[in-house]
Amino acid sequence: MNFKNQLNQLNQLNQLNQLNQLNQLNQYILIYIMENVRENSNNIDTNNLNEISKPFLLLTLITLIINLYLFLRCKEDSIKLLLFGGLLIEISTIYSIIKENQEILTILDQCFLIITLIGCVFFDKIYLCFIVYLILTAFITREIYNVCFFTSYAPKELNGTLTIFIMIIMILMRIFFQKLYPNLLKF
C-alpha cells in the first residue's frame, strides 16, 4: 500500500514536471513575441502573408509538438481522434504557410474553429488546458498583429474576438459547474 502511494506521488511529480516544462516553453514564446514583434506590429502589411508567416509558423510548430505529445499520451479514442484531427490541421497549416496558399488557410481557419469548439465541449483534464492554450494564443496574436493569422489578408473581425470570449466562458463554466478543477492537470 505504501509503495503504491509513493508510485502515485512520483507519477504526479513527473506530470507536474512535464507541465512545468510546457509552461516554460509557453513563457519563452510569449517573451519572444512581446520583445521582438510588438514594435513591428504597426508596420505589418496585412496584404503580404510573408510578413506574418514566421511567427505563425513558429506558433504552429510549437502547437504541433504539444498536440503530438498529448496524442501519444492519450488513452481515450474519442479524444485521440480529435487530437489527430488537430494534427492534420497543423500539418496542413504548415504546408500552406510554406507554399503561401491563402485559400487553404481560409478553409483551415474554419476547421480550427470547429475542432476548438468541439474541444471546448468534450475535452477535460489536460486536454482542456490545451484548448485554453490554443484560444489564448489566438487571442494574443490577434491583438498583437491586429489580424487573424489564418486570414491575414483581412483585418481581424469582431466575430472572431467574440467567438474567443464565448469559448473561454464555456470552458470556465464547464470547469466550475462540472467540478473539473481537481483533475485539470492530469492525463
C-alpha positions as CSV (number, residue, x, y, z in Angstrom):
1,M,0.0,0.0,0.0
2,N,2.8,2.4,0.9
3,F,4.6,1.6,-2.3
4,K,1.5,2.4,-4.4
5,N,1.2,5.8,-2.7
6,Q,4.9,6.5,-3.4
7,L,4.5,5.4,-7.0
8,N,1.4,7.7,-7.4
9,Q,3.3,10.6,-5.9
10,L,6.2,10.0,-8.3
11,N,3.8,9.9,-11.3
12,Q,2.2,13.1,-10.2
13,L,5.6,14.8,-9.8
14,N,6.5,13.6,-13.3
15,Q,3.3,15.0,-14.7
16,L,3.9,18.3,-12.9
17,N,7.5,18.4,-14.2
18,Q,6.3,17.9,-17.8
19,L,3.6,20.6,-17.4
20,N,6.2,23.0,-15.9
21,Q,8.4,22.4,-19.0
22,L,5.5,23.2,-21.3
23,N,4.7,26.2,-19.3
24,Q,8.3,27.4,-19.5
25,L,8.2,26.9,-23.3
26,N,5.0,29.0,-23.5
27,Q,6.6,31.7,-21.4
28,Y,9.6,31.8,-23.7
29,I,7.3,32.1,-26.7
30,L,5.3,34.9,-25.2
31,I,8.5,36.8,-24.2
32,Y,9.8,36.3,-27.8
33,I,6.5,37.6,-29.2
34,M,6.3,40.6,-26.8
35,E,10.0,41.6,-27.3
36,N,10.6,41.1,-31.0
37,V,7.2,41.5,-32.6
38,R,5.3,44.2,-30.7
39,E,7.3,47.1,-32.0
40,N,7.0,45.8,-35.6
41,S,3.3,45.1,-35.5
42,N,2.2,48.5,-36.7
43,N,4.4,48.2,-39.8
44,I,3.0,44.9,-40.9
45,D,1.4,44.8,-44.4
46,T,-1.7,42.7,-43.9
47,N,-1.8,42.0,-47.7
48,N,1.5,40.2,-47.5
49,L,1.4,36.7,-45.9
50,N,5.3,36.7,-45.7
51,E,5.2,39.4,-43.1
52,I,3.2,37.3,-40.7
53,S,4.2,33.8,-41.7
54,K,7.3,33.4,-39.5
55,P,5.6,33.9,-36.1
56,F,2.6,31.9,-37.4
57,L,4.9,29.1,-38.5
58,L,6.7,29.1,-35.1
59,L,3.4,29.0,-33.1
60,T,2.0,26.3,-35.4
61,L,5.2,24.2,-34.9
62,I,5.0,24.6,-31.1
63,T,1.3,23.7,-31.1
64,L,2.1,20.7,-33.3
65,I,4.7,19.4,-30.8
66,I,2.3,19.9,-27.8
67,N,-0.5,18.2,-29.7
68,L,1.7,15.3,-30.8
69,Y,2.8,14.8,-27.2
70,L,-0.9,14.8,-25.9
71,F,-1.9,12.5,-28.8
72,L,0.8,10.0,-27.8
73,R,-0.2,10.1,-24.1
74,C,-3.9,9.9,-24.7
75,K,-5.8,6.7,-23.9
76,E,-9.3,7.7,-24.9
77,D,-10.3,7.0,-28.5
78,S,-12.7,10.0,-28.9
79,I,-10.1,12.5,-27.6
80,K,-7.4,10.8,-29.7
81,L,-9.5,11.2,-32.8
82,L,-9.9,15.0,-32.2
83,L,-6.2,15.4,-31.4
84,F,-5.4,13.6,-34.7
85,G,-7.7,16.0,-36.5
86,G,-5.8,18.8,-34.9
87,L,-2.5,17.3,-36.0
88,L,-3.8,17.1,-39.6
89,I,-4.9,20.8,-39.4
90,E,-1.5,21.8,-38.0
91,I,0.5,19.9,-40.7
92,S,-1.8,21.3,-43.4
93,T,-1.3,24.8,-41.9
94,I,2.5,24.4,-42.0
95,Y,2.3,23.3,-45.7
96,S,0.0,26.2,-46.6
97,I,2.3,28.7,-44.9
98,I,5.3,27.4,-46.7
99,K,3.5,27.3,-50.1
100,E,1.8,30.7,-49.3
101,N,-1.6,29.2,-50.1
102,Q,-4.2,31.6,-48.6
103,E,-7.2,29.7,-49.9
104,I,-6.3,26.5,-47.9
105,L,-5.5,28.7,-44.8
106,T,-9.1,30.1,-45.0
107,I,-10.5,26.6,-45.0
108,L,-8.2,25.6,-42.2
109,D,-9.4,28.6,-40.2
110,Q,-12.9,27.1,-40.2
111,C,-11.5,23.6,-39.4
112,F,-9.6,25.1,-36.5
113,L,-12.7,26.8,-35.2
114,I,-14.7,23.5,-35.4
115,I,-12.1,21.4,-33.6
116,T,-11.6,24.1,-30.9
117,L,-15.4,24.3,-30.3
118,I,-15.7,20.5,-30.1
119,G,-12.7,20.5,-27.7
120,C,-14.4,23.2,-25.5
121,V,-17.4,20.9,-25.1
122,F,-15.9,17.4,-24.9
123,F,-12.3,17.7,-23.6
124,D,-11.4,17.5,-20.0
125,K,-8.3,17.3,-17.9
126,I,-5.1,18.4,-19.5
127,Y,-6.7,18.4,-23.0
128,L,-9.0,21.2,-21.9
129,C,-5.9,23.1,-20.8
130,F,-4.5,22.6,-24.4
131,I,-7.7,24.1,-25.8
132,V,-7.3,27.1,-23.4
133,Y,-3.7,27.4,-24.7
134,L,-5.0,27.5,-28.3
135,I,-7.7,30.0,-27.6
136,L,-5.4,32.3,-25.6
137,T,-2.7,32.1,-28.3
138,A,-5.3,33.0,-30.9
139,F,-6.5,36.0,-28.8
140,I,-3.0,37.3,-28.1
141,T,-1.8,37.0,-31.7
142,R,-5.0,38.8,-32.9
143,E,-4.3,41.6,-30.5
144,I,-0.6,41.9,-31.4
145,Y,-0.9,41.7,-35.2
146,N,-4.5,43.1,-35.5
147,V,-5.3,40.2,-37.9
148,C,-6.3,36.6,-37.7
149,F,-3.3,34.5,-38.8
150,F,-5.4,32.3,-40.9
151,T,-6.9,35.2,-42.8
152,S,-4.1,37.7,-42.7
153,Y,-5.3,39.4,-45.9
154,A,-8.1,41.0,-43.9
155,P,-8.1,42.8,-40.6
156,K,-9.5,41.0,-37.6
157,E,-13.2,41.0,-37.1
158,L,-15.3,41.4,-34.0
159,N,-16.9,38.0,-34.7
160,G,-13.6,36.2,-34.1
161,T,-12.9,38.0,-30.9
162,L,-16.5,37.3,-29.6
163,T,-16.1,33.7,-30.5
164,I,-12.9,33.5,-28.4
165,F,-14.6,35.1,-25.4
166,I,-17.6,32.7,-25.8
167,M,-15.3,29.7,-25.9
168,I,-13.4,30.9,-22.8
169,I,-16.7,31.4,-20.9
170,M,-17.8,27.9,-22.0
171,I,-14.6,26.4,-20.6
172,L,-14.8,28.3,-17.3
173,M,-18.4,27.3,-16.8
174,R,-17.5,23.6,-17.5
175,I,-14.6,23.8,-15.1
176,F,-16.5,25.2,-12.2
177,F,-20.0,23.7,-12.8
178,Q,-18.8,20.2,-13.6
179,K,-16.1,20.5,-10.9
180,L,-13.3,19.6,-13.3
181,Y,-10.6,21.6,-11.5
182,P,-9.3,18.8,-9.2
183,N,-8.3,16.8,-12.3
184,L,-7.4,19.6,-14.7
185,L,-3.7,18.8,-14.9
186,K,-4.0,15.1,-15.2
187,F,-4.0,12.8,-18.2
